Amino acid sequence: MFAHRKNPLDPDAATETPEAVFLNRRKWLAAAGLGLGAAGIGGYWGWRRWRGSDEEVIAGGEVETVPVQAAAGHREGTDETPRQSLHDAFPAPRDTRFSYGRAETDRADAARYTNFYEFSSLKSTWRYVDEFQPYPWTIQVGGLCRNALKFDLDEFHGTYSDELVERQYRHRCVERWAMAVPWTGIPLARLLRDADPLPAATHVRFVSFFRPDEASQQQYTEYPWPYEEGLTIDEAMNDLTLLTTGVYGRPLLKQHGAPIRLVVPWKYGFKSIKSIDRIELIDHEPATFWSTLSPDAYPFQSNVEPHVPRPWPQDEEWMLGTNEVFPTKLYNGYADQVAGLYRA
């Protein structure tokens, strides 16, 4: 079962017609005559309304945030002074070791075109996330470790706010679209070191939320909810693997996986699980959402490898917003940092 869509630039496979394709079609209609041209113009403005303005796309994913407290935790009835809001953590200092090697994707373009199957199989996820409430939120770390952890968002930011960094990462979807965006977070290794894994821990399982009342697609049983993903312990401890709470210098939008998600830039995007609820250290390779549905197309490792079709050719990628086409790089261009993980 191949649940992902083909390259949306292919006219026979698109869920939503890209602007460049639509505008070319408008030119053809105009050449065919005034009547058809008028119809094309009407269709164009209808498409523009469905596409949404940049402001609508951003506003559709923003969340009302609760105050962020210090690590000790402000509590009602005490004299402790809370920080003003989650937004105080942003923008974080930029990690200058990282750069895209191409133009940054426009914030609205990145927010307009996303995968989040809990809400919709369409790319316009921002239209379907109104009921989702990412605040308050709790994340737990447990399993094969000496120090199980449990944070609400106040405590997480109070503990790690001084270590938040912004990194310019390339992001590659298995559907062949790509973007270049600045994520804000901490290396996952930092959190795992605090949990202190036992020697028996070989893998890390990530589990997202299950709230059918807020995520309508979770009411249907053809998918193995909740969404789960996994990494080997070595992949999880690699410095590139980022536990992320922000993007573009602001808290994550709902369609980007608010309030906390994983970013693994050398793997296809479905490995970067959104809206994480639990992290578990385990002693075996876990089943994951997409590998359960189609293990041949979406195997556990799923590194960006241009010579391996999964489930269609991966030698090229196109950028959100500009439709620029680039050759796909091994490990999405991060071979220097991760190739050693896969050498025999």
DAZIZI-V771328 format. One line per field, one symbol per residue. phi: phi as a letter, one per 20 degrees, with the letter a starting at -180 (. if undefined). psi: psi as a letter, one per 30 degrees, with the letter a starting at -180 (. if undefined). burial: + if it has 24 or more other ideal C-beta (glycine too) atoms within 12 Angstrom, else -. Layout:
phi: ???
psi: ???
burial: ???
This chain:
phi: .defefgfffgecfecffffffffffffffffqffffffffffffffffffnfgffffffdfcedegedfgfnfcgndefefffagfffcfefeeffdbfmafffggfffefcbdbffdaeeeeggecdgffdfcfbccdcbnebecfcbcefgfffffdgfdfcdcedecceffnebbcceedacgggffffffmgfgffdbcddcefccgfdcfffedefdefffcbacfffffeffffdedcbblmbggfgfeogebbeccfedfgffegelfdbccecdbfefcgffffbfffcfgflffcfedfbecgdfcbcegndmfdcffegllndfgecgffdef
psi: jjfllljffjfgfkekkleeeeeeeeeeeeffleeeeeeeeeeeeeeeeeekleeeeeeffllkklkkllefjkkkglgkkllelefffkllkkjffkleglkkkkeeeeffjlkiffelflfheffggefkjfklkkkkkabilfiklkkleeeeeeegeffklkkjkkkjkfgfllljljkkalkeeeeeeefiklffjflkkkkaljifffjefffkgfkillkklllleeeefkffjkjkflkhgllkleffgkfklkjjfgllfffiklikekkkklglklkleefeeieeeileehljjffjkjglkgfllkkkefgkklkkkkhgggeeffeffgk.
burial: ---++-+++----++++++-++--++-------------+---+------++----++-++++-+++++-------------+--+++++-+-----+-+-+-++-++++++++++++++-++++++++--+-++-+-+++++++---+-+++++++++++-++++++++++++++++++++++++++++++-++-+---+++++++++-+---+-++----++++++++++++++++++++++++++++++++++++++++++++++++++++++++++++---+-++++++---++++++++++---++--+--+++++++--+-++-++++--++--+---
